[in-house]
Amino acid sequence: MAVSTSVPSAKRAEGSGSARGGARFWLRELPGVLDRPLTSYYLLAGTTALLTALGLTMVLSSSMVDSYTETGSAFSLFQKQALAASIGLPLLLLAAHLPVAVFRVVGYPALLISVGLLVLTVFRGDAYGSGAVRWLEIGGVTLQPSEPGKLAFALWGANVLARKEELKQLADWRQLLMPLLPGCGTLVVLVLIGTDLGTSFVLLSIFLALLWVVGAPGKLFAAMMGMVVCLASIMIAVEPFRVARLMSFLNPQTDPTDSNFQLLHGLYALGTGGLLGVGIGGSREKWGFLPHPESDFIFAIIGEEMGLIGTLSVVGLFGVLGYAGLRVSSRVSDPFARLAAAAITAWIVIQAMVNIGTVIGVMPVTGIPLPLVSAGGSALIPTMIALGILMALARSEPDARAALAARGPGRVQRALSWLGLDLAASGAAPKRPAAAAQAGNRSRPTQAQARRNRRR
């Protein structure tokens, strides 16, 4: 008996020792893994795939009740989201393999198109809720032009500052702000006419991120920060419903049946989930209690159905995405790539922080979606394209470019080469390493040697 009881103990000790050894091994190997050439690319691809899959699952779960009530089908909203994801995925893959120079070219027309659509929205858009005019119907398709406007402004602003940096024109503060500040101001004013404070805040965050990365003087950056704070205060003060939201945020228990109803039920959902949640599909708040559970407050449904583990996983995924984006920005050598990577990363991560902060009650309700997770094709497709661009910028890192050149072209590169796209500019074109070429030349027989071999 003594022997039989000691063997499992020995096995447990051996198992725990091997587990500790495995943990130490991964801790030792982690710096080496992070130093690999394509780490940024794989981190972005992995987090994008996980967040998109999570978003489709939670949109289906959170929208089934409302979809069935409105249309008679529990899958109507999920089908729209799945269609948007099926459109966004090939666009993401295409963007991930395009040359970086393409993104510099499309920034200007994309911004002009976005401004045009926003102007059209002001005059012909559909009103919603408390007078918000944010949606435009074109050919039976409803879209929110401010969402692609974020991507257009990030690319355009990065190109403007990169060109000035290449021409050594950033010594003067006027060159830093012109035409970046008027361009941002135009988008913000058009978005504010539609009473969309959340999107305006995201656009201003992209503007500040571009100034920070390009190396704006501290006084200028502080002045722009102060301008943003003053502008936000004015935008809140001039609209009574925004003042009411702010008062509700400061006193969440004052009006639990009206202005604070959504916030409190979002907290109820998070509290109900506990550590592990009630299970996918088991939410109670989505049964007519929590408004907009599939969009603005989908994070609350994640907390209710997947618990604290699920919410921390979502926060961790956005943290990894932010790390990968900033890693790309710090490693690329091209000024445009550095600025564009920082702008796109700031847009997605800050928007996620604002959405999550709203749900957990540390920020006033703003009504912006959780990137890749919330329902809405107008937000999902531009976000997927932006992440595809970020992957392309990751492929343009010097070490990644060399690794891809040594690997040779993949299927996507070959398909794009058939379309006549210059993949050499993106760093994805096959390129024979110099050492291999020299070895090949040495191993290839000369004509004289070939004649001697034939005589033999």
C-alpha positions as CSV (number, residue, x, y, z in Angstrom):
1,M,0.0,0.0,0.0
2,A,2.8,2.3,0.8
3,V,4.3,1.8,-2.7
4,S,0.9,2.3,-4.5
5,T,0.3,5.6,-2.7
6,S,3.7,6.9,-3.4
7,V,3.6,6.3,-7.1
8,P,0.8,8.8,-7.8
9,S,2.5,11.3,-5.5
10,A,5.6,10.9,-7.5
11,K,3.7,11.3,-10.8
12,R,2.0,14.4,-9.5
13,A,5.3,15.9,-8.4
14,E,6.8,15.0,-11.8
15,G,3.7,16.5,-13.6
16,S,3.9,19.7,-11.6
17,G,7.6,20.0,-12.2
18,S,7.2,19.5,-15.9
19,A,4.4,22.1,-15.9
20,R,6.7,24.6,-14.2
21,G,9.5,23.7,-16.6
22,G,7.2,24.2,-19.5
23,A,6.2,27.6,-18.2
24,R,9.8,28.6,-17.7
25,F,10.6,27.3,-21.2
26,W,7.9,29.5,-22.8
27,L,9.0,32.5,-20.7
28,R,12.6,32.0,-22.0
29,E,11.4,31.5,-25.6
30,L,8.9,34.4,-25.7
31,P,11.5,37.1,-26.5
32,G,12.8,35.0,-29.4
33,V,9.3,34.4,-30.7
34,L,8.5,38.2,-30.6
35,D,11.7,38.9,-32.5
36,R,10.7,36.8,-35.5
37,P,10.3,38.7,-38.8
38,L,6.5,38.1,-39.3
39,T,5.4,38.3,-35.6
40,S,3.5,41.5,-36.2
41,Y,1.7,40.1,-39.2
42,Y,0.6,36.9,-37.4
43,L,-0.5,38.8,-34.3
44,L,-2.7,41.0,-36.4
45,A,-4.1,38.2,-38.4
46,G,-4.8,36.1,-35.3
47,T,-6.5,38.8,-33.3
48,T,-8.6,39.9,-36.3
49,A,-9.8,36.4,-36.9
50,L,-10.7,35.8,-33.2
51,L,-12.5,39.1,-32.8
52,T,-14.4,38.6,-36.0
53,A,-15.5,35.1,-35.1
54,L,-16.5,36.3,-31.6
55,G,-18.4,39.1,-33.1
56,L,-20.4,36.9,-35.4
57,T,-21.2,34.5,-32.5
58,M,-22.3,37.3,-30.2
59,V,-24.3,39.2,-32.8
60,L,-26.3,36.0,-33.4
61,S,-26.8,35.4,-29.7
62,S,-27.7,39.0,-28.7
63,S,-30.0,39.8,-31.7
64,M,-32.1,36.6,-31.9
65,V,-34.9,38.0,-29.8
66,D,-35.2,41.4,-31.4
67,S,-34.8,39.9,-34.9
68,Y,-37.6,37.5,-34.3
69,T,-39.8,40.2,-32.9
70,E,-39.2,42.5,-35.9
71,T,-39.0,40.2,-38.8
72,G,-40.2,36.8,-37.7
73,S,-36.7,35.2,-38.2
74,A,-34.2,35.0,-35.4
75,F,-31.3,35.1,-38.0
76,S,-32.2,38.2,-40.0
77,L,-29.6,40.6,-38.4
78,F,-27.0,37.8,-38.1
79,Q,-27.4,37.1,-41.9
80,K,-26.6,40.8,-42.6
81,Q,-23.6,40.7,-40.4
82,A,-22.4,37.5,-42.0
83,L,-22.8,39.0,-45.4
84,A,-20.8,42.1,-44.3
85,A,-18.0,39.8,-43.0
86,S,-18.0,37.8,-46.2
87,I,-17.5,41.0,-48.1
88,G,-14.9,42.4,-45.7
89,L,-12.8,39.2,-45.6
90,P,-11.7,39.2,-49.3
91,L,-11.1,42.9,-49.1
92,L,-8.9,42.4,-46.0
93,L,-6.9,39.7,-47.8
94,L,-6.5,41.9,-50.9
95,A,-5.4,44.9,-48.8
96,A,-2.9,42.7,-46.9
97,H,-1.0,41.9,-50.1
98,L,-1.2,45.3,-51.9
99,P,1.9,47.5,-52.2
100,V,2.2,50.2,-49.6
101,A,2.2,52.8,-52.4
102,V,-1.4,52.0,-53.3
103,F,-2.6,53.2,-49.9
104,R,-0.8,56.6,-50.3
105,V,-2.7,57.0,-53.6
106,V,-6.2,56.1,-52.4
107,G,-6.1,58.4,-49.4
108,Y,-7.0,61.6,-51.3
109,P,-10.0,60.2,-53.4
110,A,-11.2,58.3,-50.3
111,L,-11.3,61.4,-48.3
112,L,-13.1,63.3,-51.0
113,I,-15.7,60.5,-51.4
114,S,-16.2,60.4,-47.6
115,V,-16.8,64.2,-47.4
116,G,-19.2,64.0,-50.3
117,L,-21.2,61.2,-48.7
118,L,-21.3,63.1,-45.4
119,V,-22.6,66.2,-47.1
120,L,-25.2,64.1,-48.8
121,T,-26.1,62.6,-45.5
122,V,-26.7,66.0,-44.0
123,F,-29.3,66.9,-46.6
124,R,-30.8,63.5,-47.4
125,G,-29.9,61.2,-44.5
126,D,-32.4,59.3,-42.4
127,A,-33.1,60.6,-39.0
128,Y,-33.0,58.2,-36.1
129,G,-33.7,58.3,-32.4
130,S,-33.3,61.8,-30.9
131,G,-32.8,63.5,-34.3
132,A,-29.5,61.9,-35.2
133,V,-28.9,61.9,-39.0
134,R,-26.1,59.4,-39.6
135,W,-27.4,57.0,-42.2
136,L,-27.7,57.2,-45.9
137,E,-29.6,54.9,-48.2
138,I,-28.0,54.2,-51.6
139,G,-29.5,51.6,-53.9
140,G,-31.4,49.9,-51.1
141,V,-28.3,49.7,-49.0
142,T,-28.1,51.7,-45.7
143,L,-24.6,52.9,-44.8
144,Q,-23.0,55.2,-42.2
145,P,-20.5,57.4,-44.2
146,S,-18.6,58.4,-41.0
147,E,-17.3,54.9,-40.6
148,P,-15.3,54.7,-43.9
149,G,-14.4,58.4,-43.2
150,K,-12.2,57.3,-40.3
151,L,-10.1,55.1,-42.6
152,A,-10.0,57.7,-45.3
153,F,-8.8,60.4,-42.8
154,A,-6.1,58.1,-41.4
155,L,-4.6,57.3,-44.8
156,W,-4.9,60.9,-46.1
157,G,-3.4,62.4,-42.9
158,A,-0.6,59.9,-42.9
159,N,0.3,60.7,-46.5
160,V,0.1,64.5,-46.0
161,L,2.5,64.4,-43.0
162,A,4.8,61.8,-44.6
163,R,5.2,63.9,-47.7
164,K,6.1,67.0,-45.7
165,E,8.6,64.9,-43.6
166,E,10.2,63.6,-46.8
167,L,10.5,67.2,-48.1
168,K,11.9,68.4,-44.7
169,Q,8.9,70.8,-44.2
170,L,8.0,70.0,-40.7
171,A,10.2,72.5,-38.9
172,D,7.4,75.1,-38.9
173,W,4.3,74.4,-36.8
174,R,2.1,75.8,-39.6
175,Q,3.2,73.0,-41.8
176,L,2.2,70.5,-39.2
177,L,-1.4,71.8,-39.1
178,M,-2.0,72.7,-42.7
179,P,-4.0,71.1,-44.3
180,L,-4.3,68.4,-41.6
181,L,-6.3,70.5,-39.1
182,P,-8.8,71.9,-41.7
183,G,-9.3,68.4,-43.1
184,C,-10.1,67.0,-39.7
185,G,-12.3,70.0,-38.9
186,T,-14.4,69.4,-42.0
187,L,-15.0,65.8,-41.1
188,V,-15.8,66.6,-37.5
189,V,-18.2,69.4,-38.4
190,L,-20.1,67.2,-40.8
191,V,-20.3,64.3,-38.3
192,L,-21.4,66.7,-35.5
193,I,-24.3,67.9,-37.7
194,G,-25.5,64.3,-37.5
195,T,-25.1,64.6,-33.6
196,D,-22.4,61.8,-33.6
197,L,-20.1,62.9,-30.7
198,G,-18.5,59.5,-30.4
199,T,-17.2,59.4,-34.0
200,S,-16.0,63.0,-33.7
201,F,-14.0,62.0,-30.7
202,V,-12.4,59.1,-32.7
203,L,-11.5,61.4,-35.6
204,L,-9.9,63.8,-33.2
205,S,-8.0,60.9,-31.6
206,I,-6.6,60.0,-35.0
207,F,-5.6,63.6,-35.5
208,L,-3.7,63.7,-32.2
209,A,-2.1,60.3,-32.9
210,L,-0.7,61.6,-36.2
211,L,0.8,64.7,-34.5
212,W,2.3,62.6,-31.7
213,V,4.0,60.1,-34.1
214,V,5.3,62.7,-36.5
215,G,7.0,64.4,-33.6
216,A,5.1,67.6,-33.0
217,P,6.5,70.0,-30.4
218,G,5.2,69.5,-26.9
219,K,3.6,72.9,-26.7
220,L,1.8,72.4,-30.0
221,F,0.6,69.0,-29.0
222,A,-0.6,70.3,-25.6
223,A,-2.4,73.2,-27.4
224,M,-4.2,70.7,-29.7
225,M,-5.1,68.6,-26.7
226,G,-6.6,71.6,-25.0
227,M,-8.5,72.5,-28.2
228,V,-10.0,69.0,-28.3
229,V,-11.1,69.2,-24.7
230,C,-12.7,72.6,-25.2
231,L,-14.4,71.5,-28.4
232,A,-15.8,68.4,-26.6
233,S,-17.1,70.5,-23.7
234,I,-18.8,72.9,-26.1
235,M,-20.4,70.0,-28.1
236,I,-21.8,68.6,-24.8
237,A,-23.0,72.0,-23.6
238,V,-25.0,73.0,-26.7
239,E,-27.1,69.8,-26.9
240,P,-29.5,69.2,-24.0
241,F,-29.6,65.4,-24.4
242,R,-25.8,65.3,-24.1
243,V,-26.0,67.3,-20.9
244,A,-28.6,64.8,-19.7
245,R,-26.3,61.9,-20.5
246,L,-23.5,63.5,-18.6
247,M,-25.7,64.1,-15.6
248,S,-26.9,60.5,-15.8
249,F,-23.3,59.3,-15.9
250,L,-22.4,61.4,-12.8
251,N,-25.5,60.2,-10.9
252,P,-26.4,56.7,-12.4
253,Q,-29.1,56.0,-9.8
254,T,-31.1,59.1,-10.2
255,D,-33.3,57.9,-13.1
256,P,-33.2,54.1,-13.4
257,T,-36.2,53.8,-15.6
258,D,-35.4,56.4,-18.3
259,S,-32.0,58.1,-18.9
260,N,-30.0,55.5,-16.9
261,F,-32.0,52.5,-18.0
262,Q,-29.5,51.3,-20.6
263,L,-26.4,51.9,-18.4
264,L,-27.8,50.1,-15.4
265,H,-29.0,47.1,-17.3
266,G,-25.6,46.8,-18.9
267,L,-24.1,46.7,-15.4
268,Y,-26.8,44.1,-14.4
269,A,-25.7,41.9,-17.4
270,L,-22.1,42.1,-16.4
271,G,-22.9,41.3,-12.8
272,T,-25.1,38.4,-13.7
273,G,-22.3,36.7,-15.7
274,G,-20.0,36.2,-12.8
275,L,-16.7,34.5,-13.5
276,L,-17.7,32.0,-16.3
277,G,-21.0,33.5,-17.5
278,V,-24.5,31.9,-18.0
279,G,-23.5,30.3,-21.4
280,I,-23.7,31.4,-25.0
281,G,-27.4,32.2,-25.8
282,G,-28.4,32.3,-22.1
283,S,-28.6,36.0,-21.7
284,R,-31.7,37.4,-19.9
285,E,-31.0,41.1,-20.6
286,K,-31.4,40.6,-24.3
287,W,-35.1,39.7,-23.8
288,G,-36.3,43.3,-24.1
289,F,-34.4,44.7,-21.1
290,L,-31.1,46.0,-22.5
291,P,-31.5,48.4,-25.5
292,H,-29.2,47.8,-28.5
293,P,-27.6,44.6,-27.1
294,E,-26.1,43.7,-30.5
295,S,-24.3,47.0,-31.2
296,D,-23.5,49.6,-28.5
297,F,-23.8,47.3,-25.5
298,I,-22.7,43.9,-27.0
299,F,-19.8,43.9,-24.5
300,A,-22.4,43.6,-21.7
301,I,-23.9,40.5,-23.4
302,I,-20.4,39.1,-23.6
303,G,-19.9,39.6,-19.9
304,E,-23.3,38.0,-19.1
305,E,-22.9,35.0,-21.3
306,M,-19.1,34.4,-21.1
307,G,-18.4,36.0,-17.7
308,L,-15.3,37.8,-16.5
309,I,-13.1,35.4,-18.4
310,G,-14.8,36.4,-21.7
311,T,-14.6,40.1,-21.1
312,L,-11.0,39.9,-20.1
313,S,-10.3,37.9,-23.2
314,V,-11.8,40.6,-25.4
315,V,-9.8,43.3,-23.6
316,G,-6.6,41.1,-24.0
317,L,-7.3,40.7,-27.7
318,F,-7.5,44.4,-28.3
319,G,-4.4,44.9,-26.2
320,V,-2.5,42.4,-28.4
321,L,-3.9,44.2,-31.5
322,G,-2.7,47.5,-30.1
323,Y,0.8,46.1,-29.3
324,A,1.1,44.7,-32.8
325,G,0.0,47.9,-34.5
326,L,2.5,50.0,-32.5
327,R,5.2,47.4,-33.1
328,V,4.6,47.9,-36.9
329,S,4.8,51.6,-36.5
330,S,8.1,51.4,-34.7
331,R,9.7,48.9,-37.1
332,V,8.9,50.2,-40.6
333,S,11.3,52.5,-42.3
334,D,8.8,54.4,-44.5
335,P,7.3,57.6,-43.0
336,F,3.9,56.9,-44.4
337,A,3.8,53.4,-43.1
338,R,4.8,54.5,-39.7
339,L,2.1,57.2,-39.5
340,A,-0.6,55.1,-41.1
341,A,0.0,52.2,-38.7
342,A,-0.2,54.5,-35.7
343,A,-3.3,56.2,-36.9
344,I,-5.2,53.0,-37.7
345,T,-4.1,51.4,-34.4
346,A,-5.2,54.5,-32.4
347,W,-8.6,54.5,-34.2
348,I,-9.4,50.9,-33.4
349,V,-8.0,50.7,-29.9
350,I,-9.4,54.0,-28.7
351,Q,-12.8,53.2,-30.1
352,A,-12.7,49.9,-28.3
353,M,-11.7,51.6,-25.1
354,V,-14.5,54.1,-25.4
355,N,-17.1,51.4,-26.1
356,I,-15.9,49.2,-23.2
357,G,-15.7,52.2,-20.9
358,T,-19.2,53.1,-21.7
359,V,-20.6,49.7,-20.8
360,I,-18.7,49.4,-17.5
361,G,-19.8,52.9,-16.5
362,V,-16.5,54.8,-16.5
363,M,-17.5,57.0,-19.5
364,P,-20.8,58.6,-20.6
365,V,-22.9,56.7,-23.2
366,T,-21.6,57.7,-26.7
367,G,-23.1,55.1,-29.0
368,I,-20.1,53.9,-30.9
369,P,-19.6,50.2,-31.8
370,L,-17.0,47.8,-30.5
371,P,-14.7,47.2,-33.5
372,L,-15.1,43.8,-35.3
373,V,-17.6,42.7,-32.7
374,S,-20.7,44.9,-32.7
375,A,-23.4,44.5,-35.4
376,G,-23.2,46.9,-38.4
377,G,-21.7,46.3,-41.8
378,S,-20.8,50.0,-42.2
379,A,-18.4,49.7,-39.3
380,L,-17.3,46.1,-39.9
381,I,-16.1,46.4,-43.5
382,P,-13.9,49.5,-43.2
383,T,-12.4,48.1,-40.0
384,M,-11.5,44.8,-41.7
385,I,-10.0,46.8,-44.6
386,A,-8.0,48.9,-42.2
387,L,-6.6,45.8,-40.5
388,G,-5.7,44.4,-43.9
389,I,-3.8,47.6,-44.6
390,L,-2.1,47.2,-41.2
391,M,-1.1,43.7,-42.2
392,A,0.4,45.0,-45.4
393,L,2.4,47.5,-43.4
394,A,3.6,44.7,-41.2
395,R,4.8,42.8,-44.3
396,S,6.8,45.9,-45.2
397,E,9.0,45.8,-42.1
398,P,12.6,45.3,-43.3
399,D,13.0,41.9,-41.7
400,A,9.6,40.7,-42.8
401,R,10.3,41.9,-46.4
402,A,13.5,39.9,-46.4
403,A,11.8,36.8,-45.0
404,L,9.0,37.0,-47.6
405,A,11.5,37.4,-50.4
406,A,13.4,34.3,-49.3
407,R,10.1,32.4,-49.0
408,G,8.9,33.2,-52.5
409,P,5.5,34.2,-53.8
410,G,2.3,32.7,-52.3
411,R,-1.0,32.1,-53.9
412,V,-2.3,35.6,-53.3
413,Q,0.9,37.2,-54.7
414,R,0.7,35.1,-57.8
415,A,-3.0,36.0,-58.3
416,L,-2.2,39.7,-57.9
417,S,0.7,39.4,-60.2
418,W,-1.6,38.1,-62.9
419,L,-3.6,41.3,-62.4
420,G,-0.5,43.3,-63.2
421,L,0.1,44.7,-59.7
422,D,3.7,45.6,-58.7
423,L,4.3,43.4,-55.7
424,A,7.9,44.4,-55.4
425,A,6.8,47.7,-53.9
426,S,5.1,45.8,-51.0
427,G,8.1,43.6,-50.3
428,A,6.3,40.5,-51.2
429,A,7.9,39.8,-54.6
430,P,10.2,36.8,-54.8
431,K,13.7,37.7,-54.7
432,R,16.7,35.4,-54.9
433,P,19.0,35.8,-52.0
434,A,22.5,37.0,-53.0
435,A,24.2,34.1,-51.3
436,A,22.0,31.5,-53.1
437,A,22.5,33.3,-56.4
438,Q,26.3,33.2,-56.0
439,A,26.2,29.5,-55.0
440,G,24.0,28.8,-58.0
441,N,26.4,30.6,-60.3
442,R,29.3,28.6,-58.9
443,S,27.5,25.3,-59.3
444,R,26.5,26.0,-62.9
445,P,29.2,24.6,-65.4
446,T,30.7,26.9,-68.0
447,Q,30.5,26.2,-71.7
448,A,34.1,25.0,-71.9
449,Q,33.5,22.6,-69.0
450,A,30.3,21.3,-70.7
451,R,32.3,20.5,-73.9
452,R,35.0,18.7,-71.9
453,N,32.3,16.6,-70.1
454,R,30.8,15.6,-73.5
455,R,34.2,14.5,-74.9
456,R,34.6,12.3,-71.8
